[in-house]
Amino acid sequence: MPELRKDPVVGRWVIISTERSRRPTNFEPAPVVKSTGFCPFCPGNEDKTPPEVYALRPGGGPPNGPGWRVRVVPNKFPALQIEGTLDRRGEGLYDKMNGVGAHEVVIETPDHAVDLADLPVAHVAEVLEAYRARVVDLSRDRRLRYVLIFKNHGANAGATLEHTHTQLIATPIIPRILQEELDGSRRYFELKERCVFCDIVAQETAAGNGRRVVATSERFVALAPFAPRFPFETWILPRRHDAAYQMVADEGELLDLARLLKDVLMRLNLALDRPPYNFVIHTSPVSDGDLEYYHWHIEIMPKLTRVAGFEIGSGFYINPTPPEDAAQFLRGITLEV
Amino acid sequence: MPELRKDPVVGRWVIISTERSRRPTNFEPAPVVKSTGFCPFCPGNEDKTPPEVYALRPGGGPPNGPGWRVRVVPNKFPALQIEGTLDRRGEGLYDKMNGVGAHEVVIETPDHAVDLADLPVAHVAEVLEAYRARVVDLSRDRRLRYVLIFKNHGANAGATLEHTHTQLIATPIIPRILQEELDGSRRYFELKERCVFCDIVAQETAAGNGRRVVATSERFVALAPFAPRFPFETWILPRRHDAAYQMVADEGELLDLARLLKDVLMRLNLALDRPPYNFVIHTSPVSDGDLEYYHWHIEIMPKLTRVAGFEIGSGFYINPTPPEDAAQFLRGITLEV
């Protein structure tokens, strides 16, 4: 059983995989599956993954067979284990609990050769709907407090399988940076009675401003944040205050988000020659319901520079590209529509 | 002039290099200087660096000439600029200030072909003394609040020059993770009237415990932390409570630290085939003097796994190697002394 352990100083929880322990000789980088090799995410190989927990099959058909357009399966090598109790306990001054949680993979398309940015807008919206449906389902598990949705695209961004996919980790704790955002935005609200993200959207889109705006849609804004850690870091925020991703209201809103997400990924692809990238959906804890001080958003981080351990070890980032320059460049990209 | 900008939600300061802005085409990784190529850190090339701010010349001799054993110079491409005023200011809801600070390089040895772990203990102590002297000197600058000492070893850990060196960045703000440690250890002290790091040292070295101890010396302990983010992450802590690195008492203490640091680096080299690594010295802010709740230490992080942006974007780490296994393995290494 993996363990969740808490650093006693900063309160950061980490997952320690006690089962798949890696010895010193096991640290060669995991190979990326080649286009020509066997792929467990391709149609026809449905029996090579654990049984699906969600699938979109427009033409119908039985589970775990072909005919799907989006498919969600448990990770075959999960970081957390769905069965069991938390068994919270101490070890002297330390705190730990069992590594209970869900680790799922959203296979975004049957087509091995394309990326999320290449899919039609309606298909991207179906992927976003799969995220939503899984969050709603996992929210019913009272042991779980957070559902983290993230995408590693490209080997240098940590992807170990080439077939385009998103991951979802549901945890009994709140990941460190999300807790910091929750704390920071609550303090801001206590001071001002306003959501800090609503204020950011208002300031960035005010008339005469817009230097950091990358693209907009009816209901969402994509912008380069004021203090980005990484070159070309781009956030997508809903214009309307909503604490949680799964509260995306209707199909129209999902389509609008899909359009802007695809737009931004295409701009990054054209500007940076299809870079490896990560995105993470920052949303409120599932146990918290609707918070007036928190505002969900997507953080997209192209992987262009090496992150030295020093930056991880100090939390101090040096970004060689001002966000105003990055936004101007991305705005200037002409997309074929 | 570079800028220091603060994220309005989590309060994290980043350096934005407004001068050396990188356009999308400039992101090819910086080449590592080959052993045979020109090296600005080698003896005879002293005029290829900015004038030295510290040097150890056992045989005497003029500054900026050969004959040194340890040499500290300003970084030729500094992330922060030493001249100027902070000029703290707002931009709507955002906060920023000028990127004032120091960025120096500690050239650990004239010998291009060796690493810190290969130097004799007395020479490692001289490197540690150079760190101390620079912190003491930079502490006199009232604009600066923190001196961050860190080492990137190997291209995959972010080193851009091969000749073994340490970097030092002095900043007018406190880096994020250090602020978190300060906050966390202060809360612990308020609750218990004890230093959390002293408690960690006591628990880890208690009789019958020691599963996470890697090595010890008279005055220091090297251990795998209870909740490490990375495989084989190793911390070195002084047994005696001291808030600040520069308070290392005497030559004997520096020698003792040098012995243990070399010991740990040699174990990592033997266990992991000379891995790239980073270390960061965590110490109290220079403006704070001696804190009863904070305890300086060194965090050493071998770079064995790819850190996905997701981990940086969520603060959530999955570590495949339990620290007990890592410590046991490192303890079992036989060092030729």
Interface residues (C-beta under 8 A of the other chain):
Chain A: E3 R5 K6 D7 P8 V9 V10 G11 R12 W13 V14 I15 I16 S17 T18 R20 S21 R22 R23 P24 F27 P29 A79 E91 G92 L93 Y94 L148 F150 K151 N152 A155 N156 A157 G158 Q167 I169 T171 P175 R176 I177 L178 Q179 E180 E181 G184 S185 Y188 V196 F197 D199 I200 Q203 P225 F226 A227 P228 R229 F230 P231 F232 A271 L272 Y277 N278 F279 V280 E299 M301 K303 L304 T305 R306 V307 A308 G309 F310 E311 I312 G313 S314 G315 F316 Y317 I318 N319 P320 T321 P322 P323 D325 F329
Chain B: E3 R5 K6 D7 P8 V9 V10 G11 R12 W13 V14 I15 I16 S17 T18 R20 S21 R22 R23 P24 F27 P29 A79 E91 G92 L93 Y94 L148 F150 K151 N152 N156 A157 G158 Q167 I169 T171 P175 R176 I177 L178 E180 E181 G184 S185 Y188 V196 F197 D199 I200 Q203 P225 F226 A227 P228 R229 F230 P231 F232 A271 L272 Y277 N278 F279 V280 E299 M301 K303 L304 T305 R306 V307 A308 G309 F310 E311 I312 G313 S314 G315 F316 Y317 I318 N319 P320 T321 P322 P323 D325 F329
